[in-house]
Amino acid sequence: IALRSDLPVNKGTHQLIRLSRGFEDAVARSVQTQDHKRFLAIPTRETRALLDSLKNHFGEKSGDGIAIVVSENALRPFVWRFVYSIYPSMLVSAARELGDGTRLPDEEVAFT
């Protein structure tokens, strides 16, 4: 287990960008549980809308040097898997993983 201070998001090498409440809510609605296993099942239309939100915000950037910060720790693995599909080098961290004194970013990926 990595210590919080050792996580790449806390090295000061990544621009921190949070997801809007609407984006996180859309992902949270799509987390399903079956046979005690959790998985992400986003409807096709919403998948396209979420992907469009990411592409509108980040454009053709590779994702290097960018870390998305989610407010809900339980969503981190699901957001990471989703983001990885188009930005494989982008980090995803939960707000509680940020080092002491690290302020949550003002910039956010919008979703309505």
Steps between C-alpha positions, in 0.01 A plus 500: 500500500642834398514775755290797406808721469649251250205510261584668166213747546682639805835556332402838354553373146136484391235761434203414722154521344183389670184355356176693532233368736289415192780290350557309823125450546471354149778252575356415844158423347668249271689303764316171531531209742436140406608191692690722746708650215489864398536609139433798278210473254445840339220520242629570147353850471645606834836341413520718191404809700763430768767431238403823322538689829853366542592570138352851517705576808831334409484494121787318338726515806660167584417519867865513605543721802127513576326348802124490539384528860170339598324598820354154565774251579284202396469641146875525438551153345195539278596847382856380438382210283271733305762774451769245411308404186589834336774647721711205619775713653264719705496438874181475705514555875248548776498828690585317820822375336631853458776606733437723796470860394420416139207709392233351278524652155250758376514366147249226430377279219139608448209266430134588482 
